């Protein structure tokens, strides 16, 4: 792992894939590796390259750990929180959460959606529109009216 952490900047994300010390829980060992990557990127490169390399490390970490562990591994990592890729991942999670909530609330209010309705709702990616639909579900009377929410 040390050759990747102490080599060229382009090698940093690959340190995530190295064998970690067996005496430590994987999540803790990865957290330390990510902290070292963060430290080097902040000191040795410009913001754009740092964001790209940390986003690559984030994706590679996702190959090794469960989704729930990613947040604790990357908590406090400065480069991640300045990343448009990270923001995009968070927004995607918000969209998926809004869709799940709308489906759950809509099933209780209108009954199960037909397949085209469910597909149309799942295809909606505009977070602000989904939030407006979340408010509209309280006042509309059908799935069709809900989908008509601008």
Steps between C-alpha positions, in 0.01 A plus 500: 500500500785741579621519139152620400469749788851639453531475123357729235166666558331288235573191708322627811150365422649154439618486862136429585528163325816388683506241775431669833657400833318187617509603866276801431138512386482577129292814552756650740793415275325649197416813699872550571588447133235751393630755751850464355364538146310811610811647666719447194242629255446818699874565517622388162246574230237741376136467597379356167751215501445438872126465444547258211742281693289497818189416299692203353602392850137528614377278217774244565418498871144414406632180345639389837244608760126528546333828414433569869875498574591756233364793700711423807811433292470832315363708788712813537687453174539853371552419133184287486282773641621742232432252222231549239509121449423453870219755474363311202506173694317665791240650265443162340437354846253778577314437173478127571377570853230739379380246243482224764306731732258606225436137407439408862270795567324466165426131556331587829303786345422379146573127503776332304616685188470333162835417333510807270428730795768340714747520210418867442554579867829307512619685188457838669844636594414862584537517878304825534209356302504185713485718812201688356338164426564405863290797607237438231444140610309651794248680278468316166262209447683268260833387366425689178447826688819438695700445180351820357669702776736742325 
